[in-house]
Each structure stands twice: as C-alpha cells, then as structure tokens.
C-alpha cells in the first residue's frame, strides 16, 4: 500500500479503526472519517504516536451528506494527493422487524448503510481517475446473504443491496482500472457488538463453526488484500469473513 491514499469511514473505533491502522501499517496515507469526533481525534493522535506521523488525519463525515463527501475528498487530495482507496465501513443496525420499523428508522438505515456507500463511490471515483485507478471495499454483512431471524429487516435489505451496488459499480468502472468489491464480516469484537443481548450473542457464536468473534484485525486483513495490488484481478466479488457462519 506504499504511496496509496485511502478514506476509511466509521474510522474512529472498532472495525474502521482496525482497517485504517492496517493500511497505515502497510504504508498508505489514511483519512479516517466518522461523526464521533472525540474518538476520531484520539485515534489519529494514537496513530501519530505509533509512528504514522504525516500519513494520518481525521475528518468529520456524515456519509449521507454529499457536501460532506466533497469536503473530505478535497481535504484528502490537498493533504495526501489523489485518492486510490476507499473503505465504506460506516453503518448502523436496524432491528425492529417489518411491522415495528418506522419509516424514519427504515430510511435512516438505508441512508447510512446503502446510500452512504453510493455517495462515497460517487465522490471518490473522480479522484481515483486522477490517480490512474483505485479500489473500493464496501461493507456488507452475513445478513446481506442470510436472514437473522431477529428482526434485522432494514439492515438486511440495505446490506443485500450493497452486494448488487458493488457488482454494478465493478462492471461500470473495470475498464478505468477501478476495482470494487465487498466484504461480509461475521460477528466482530467491536464496541457495538459488545452491547448485543447476551442470548443473541451466544446464539450467534453457537452458529459460528469457529466458535468465537473475529478480532477487528482479522476482518481488516481481508480489506487490506482487496485494496492491495495482490488483488489486481479481483473485482465485483464478495469476500465472506465470518468464521463459517454462512457455511452451515
């Protein structure tokens, strides 16, 4: 990833922070974005202290705002040069089921989990062209492939749509040396998943052949591969990193 420039959304903590850190470890310059400003600034400071000075910056980003996206892309280009890499990681759950999901709740989940990925690509692809090409990793979920049975209707709808958004964009931009892939993480040991009801979490782990949550770095390693030149012939695909959850 030496010389590459990446934006990572939801980058203040959890999976996004792990993704930003592994890209930094492999030589990229990274703009970590979030709406959690305190955590984001603290993460950037920690990465500076860890030896990544001059290659990390934090920017506030509401992924549902086209204006925010334009501002962050312009900032990244000023600070580091044209973008080569985008990780659309930001997301929110939607667990109220068909009947109890409000219109506002449905729209919020779709906006963050699906529209945010589209807006990110729309904003970043012109910068990729200026760099001579690039790679996107969109974040779906195991629930973009299988149903949960726990009322994650809006979430599953958004994450399933991310798969087709990824394929459509991959086909559209392949001839411009722009690759687009998505990942399907299983249960990851993040602050959000630590708040799951204990019986729900236990049930998820019982259905996971490896029998444990993933460390964020394990998912981040898959993202690193898809963004790197080692995946130069990989586009339009879904990489499932779920401990076997969807295999049974």
C-alpha positions as a printed NumPy array, in Angstrom:
array([[  0.   ,   0.   ,   0.   ],
       [  3.024,   2.295,  -0.192],
       [  2.037,   5.555,  -1.844],
       [ -1.688,   4.82 ,  -1.729],
       [ -4.211,   7.265,  -0.265],
       [ -7.313,   5.94 ,   1.479],
       [-10.517,   7.163,   3.056],
       [-11.999,   4.895,   5.738],
       [-15.486,   5.69 ,   7.037],
       [-16.57 ,   4.776,  10.529],
       [-12.867,   5.008,  11.286],
       [-12.918,   6.323,  14.842],
       [-13.158,   2.957,  16.57 ],
       [-13.875,  -0.728,  16.136],
       [-13.589,  -2.251,  12.687],
       [-12.999,   1.049,  10.887],
       [-10.108,   1.925,  13.172],
       [ -8.576,  -1.52 ,  12.617],
       [ -8.907,  -1.06 ,   8.856],
       [ -7.3  ,   2.366,   8.983],
       [ -4.474,   1.073,  11.174],
       [ -3.624,  -1.901,   8.97 ],
       [ -3.489,   0.355,   5.911],
       [ -1.143,   2.68 ,   7.773],
       [  0.991,  -0.287,   8.832],
       [  1.403,  -1.193,   5.162],
       [  2.418,   2.265,   4.014],
       [ -0.809,   4.035,   2.981],
       [ -1.839,   7.541,   3.917],
       [ -5.285,   7.478,   5.534],
       [ -8.104,   9.897,   6.234],
       [-10.191,   8.286,   8.97 ],
       [-13.733,   9.666,   8.993],
       [-16.567,   9.453,  11.487],
       [-19.155,  11.501,  13.356],
       [-17.54 ,  10.607,  16.707],
       [-15.117,  13.492,  16.766],
       [-13.532,  12.86 ,  20.165],
       [-12.817,   9.219,  19.365],
       [-11.645,  10.106,  15.863],
       [ -9.205,  12.741,  17.027],
       [ -7.912,  10.383,  19.724],
       [ -7.409,   7.602,  17.172],
       [ -5.481,   9.908,  14.834],
       [ -3.309,  11.086,  17.736],
       [ -2.618,   7.475,  18.732],
       [ -1.585,   6.616,  15.184],
       [  0.701,   9.652,  15.083],
       [  2.31 ,   8.5  ,  18.33 ],
       [  2.69 ,   4.969,  16.916],
       [  4.95 ,   6.249,  14.159],
       [  2.496,   7.058,  11.383],
       [  3.063,  10.797,  11.597],
       [  2.303,  12.67 ,   8.404],
       [  0.142,   9.852,   6.991],
       [ -2.977,  10.01 ,   9.182],
       [ -5.702,  12.616,   9.518],
       [ -9.199,  12.645,  10.981],
       [-12.162,  14.354,   9.356],
       [-15.788,  14.55 ,  10.427],
       [-18.023,  12.906,   7.821],
       [-21.737,  12.22 ,   7.715],
       [-21.776,   9.576,   4.988],
       [-25.327,  10.546,   3.999],
       [-24.209,  14.07 ,   3.035],
       [-22.886,  14.694,  -0.478],
       [-21.475,  18.026,   0.717],
       [-19.525,  16.309,   3.482],
       [-18.13 ,  13.811,   0.997],
       [-16.997,  16.568,  -1.363],
       [-15.267,  18.374,   1.509],
       [-13.458,  15.248,   2.742],
       [-12.259,  14.233,  -0.737],
       [-10.937,  17.76 ,  -1.325],
       [ -9.174,  17.637,   2.047],
       [ -7.594,  14.241,   1.271],
       [ -6.281,  15.456,  -2.071],
       [ -4.792,  18.599,  -0.52 ],
       [ -3.146,  16.681,   2.291],
       [ -2.015,  13.471,   0.581],
       [ -2.757,  13.615,  -3.151],
       [ -5.372,  11.875,  -5.333],
       [ -7.242,   9.01 ,  -3.728],
       [ -6.565,   5.386,  -4.597],
       [ -8.598,   3.559,  -1.953],
       [-11.994,   3.773,  -0.265],
       [-13.371,   1.664,   2.57 ],
       [-17.104,   2.203,   3.038],
       [-17.314,   0.844,   6.564],
       [-19.771,   3.161,   8.353],
       [-23.081,   1.538,   9.176],
       [-25.915,   1.3  ,  11.663],
       [-28.23 ,  -1.579,  12.638],
       [-31.945,  -1.795,  12.008],
       [-33.515,  -4.462,  14.212],
       [-37.179,  -3.541,  14.634],
       [-38.602,  -6.039,  12.158],
       [-41.137,  -5.485,   9.379],
       [-44.047,  -4.186,  11.447],
       [-42.211,  -2.209,  14.106],
       [-39.739,  -0.41 ,  11.866],
       [-40.815,   3.19 ,  11.417],
       [-40.49 ,   4.974,   8.102],
       [-37.876,   7.206,   9.695],
       [-35.954,   4.205,  11.055],
       [-36.091,   2.416,   7.72 ],
       [-34.859,   5.477,   5.847],
       [-32.048,   6.139,   8.309],
       [-30.711,   2.583,   7.991],
       [-30.941,   2.628,   4.193],
       [-29.32 ,   6.064,   4.042],
       [-26.306,   5.18 ,   6.191],
       [-25.747,   1.579,   5.117],
       [-26.556,   1.846,   1.401],
       [-26.74 ,   5.463,   0.265],
       [-23.539,   6.231,   2.168],
       [-21.629,   3.661,   0.124],
       [-23.019,   5.031,  -3.131],
       [-22.196,   8.624,  -2.197],
       [-18.692,   7.566,  -1.204],
       [-18.006,   5.996,  -4.578],
       [-19.62 ,   8.914,  -6.406],
       [-17.348,  11.359,  -4.579],
       [-14.115,   9.339,  -4.731],
       [-14.103,   7.893,  -8.248],
       [-13.171,  11.191,  -9.952],
       [-10.149,  11.345,  -7.625],
       [ -9.304,   7.723,  -8.49 ],
       [ -9.177,   8.765, -12.136],
       [ -6.659,  11.46 , -11.286],
       [ -4.555,   8.775,  -9.575],
       [ -4.779,   6.428, -12.557],
       [ -7.085,   3.928, -10.87 ],
       [ -8.263,   2.757,  -7.479],
       [-10.086,   0.201,  -5.376],
       [-13.208,   0.26 ,  -3.22 ],
       [-14.251,  -2.109,  -0.46 ],
       [-17.904,  -1.833,   0.527],
       [-19.048,  -3.416,   3.775],
       [-21.986,  -5.765,   3.6  ],
       [-22.656,  -8.386,   6.285],
       [-23.527, -12.014,   6.743],
       [-27.042, -10.575,   6.919],
       [-26.597,  -9.415,   3.354],
       [-26.522, -13.127,   2.462],
       [-28.779, -14.841,   5.011],
       [-31.608, -13.725,   7.284],
       [-31.08 , -13.267,  11.009],
       [-34.483, -14.119,  12.461],
       [-34.002, -11.225,  14.882],
       [-35.909,  -8.531,  13.012],
       [-32.967,  -7.061,  11.112],
       [-35.203,  -6.286,   8.166],
       [-33.944,  -2.844,   7.212],
       [-30.335,  -3.818,   7.901],
       [-30.545,  -6.968,   5.77 ],
       [-32.261,  -5.061,   2.976],
       [-29.507,  -2.435,   2.96 ],
       [-26.653,  -4.918,   3.211],
       [-28.102,  -7.14 ,   0.493],
       [-28.372,  -4.105,  -1.755],
       [-24.72 ,  -3.265,  -1.08 ],
       [-23.811,  -6.522,  -2.832],
       [-25.554,  -5.507,  -6.053],
       [-24.297,  -1.918,  -5.761],
       [-20.798,  -3.403,  -5.623],
       [-21.295,  -5.641,  -8.643],
       [-22.868,  -2.873, -10.724],
       [-20.086,  -0.416,  -9.913],
       [-17.413,  -3.06 , -10.565],
       [-18.816,  -3.69 , -14.042],
       [-19.155,   0.025, -14.755],
       [-15.609,   1.038, -13.832],
       [-13.454,  -2.011, -14.58 ],
       [-12.119,  -0.541, -17.841],
       [-10.907,   2.503, -15.893],
       [ -8.69 ,   0.399, -13.609],
       [-11.112,   0.878, -10.719],
       [-11.991,  -2.254,  -8.77 ],
       [-14.994,  -2.578,  -6.457],
       [-15.506,  -5.455,  -4.016],
       [-17.37 ,  -6.048,  -0.788],
       [-16.81 ,  -7.972,   2.41 ],
       [-19.272,  -9.878,   4.582],
       [-17.991,  -9.813,   8.17 ],
       [-19.383, -12.18 ,  10.733],
       [-19.536, -11.327,  14.432],
       [-16.684,  -8.955,  15.203],
       [-15.445,  -7.97 ,  18.654],
       [-16.329,  -4.275,  18.415],
       [-17.897,  -1.856,  20.908],
       [-21.262,  -2.101,  19.14 ],
       [-21.375,  -5.89 ,  19.167],
       [-20.389,  -5.96 ,  22.816],
       [-23.78 ,  -4.35 ,  23.533],
       [-25.774,  -7.159,  21.883],
       [-28.172,  -9.004,  24.208],
       [-26.178, -11.89 ,  25.734],
       [-28.578, -14.573,  24.499],
       [-28.399, -13.19 ,  20.959],
       [-24.599, -13.107,  21.013],
       [-24.405, -16.613,  22.442],
       [-26.737, -17.841,  19.698],
       [-24.576, -16.24 ,  17.012],
       [-21.45 , -17.875,  18.387],
       [-23.157, -21.269,  18.6  ],
       [-23.922, -20.971,  14.878],
       [-20.338, -19.95 ,  14.057],
       [-18.177, -23.027,  13.41 ],
       [-15.041, -21.309,  14.676],
       [-16.972, -20.606,  17.884],
       [-15.76 , -17.076,  18.567],
       [-15.972, -13.464,  17.481],
       [-13.45 , -12.154,  14.981],
       [-10.805,  -9.719,  16.092],
       [-11.197,  -6.498,  14.088],
       [ -7.736,  -7.031,  12.596],
       [ -8.895, -10.336,  11.076],
       [-11.548,  -8.523,   9.048],
       [ -9.18 ,  -5.649,   8.302],
       [ -6.717,  -8.107,   6.758],
       [ -9.326,  -9.048,   4.158],
       [ -9.85 ,  -5.371,   3.362],
       [ -6.103,  -4.887,   3.013],
       [ -5.946,  -7.728,   0.498],
       [ -8.809,  -6.392,  -1.619],
       [ -7.3  ,  -2.897,  -1.738],
       [ -3.786,  -4.102,  -2.494],
       [ -2.146,  -4.917,  -5.794],
       [ -2.275,  -8.587,  -4.754],
       [ -5.995,  -8.448,  -5.649],
       [ -5.418,  -6.783,  -9.022],
       [ -7.655,  -9.314, -10.846],
       [-10.424,  -9.303,  -8.211],
       [-13.471,  -7.109,  -8.797],
       [-17.205,  -7.447,  -8.307],
       [-16.805, -10.154,  -5.7  ],
       [-17.98 , -10.777,  -2.14 ],
       [-15.409, -11.953,   0.376],
       [-17.07 , -13.688,   3.319],
       [-15.09 , -13.453,   6.569],
       [-17.489, -14.98 ,   9.075],
       [-15.877, -17.929,  10.831],
       [-18.062, -20.272,   8.804],
       [-21.404, -18.774,   9.894],
       [-22.957, -18.828,   6.413],
       [-21.463, -22.232,   5.516],
       [-23.957, -24.231,   7.59 ]])
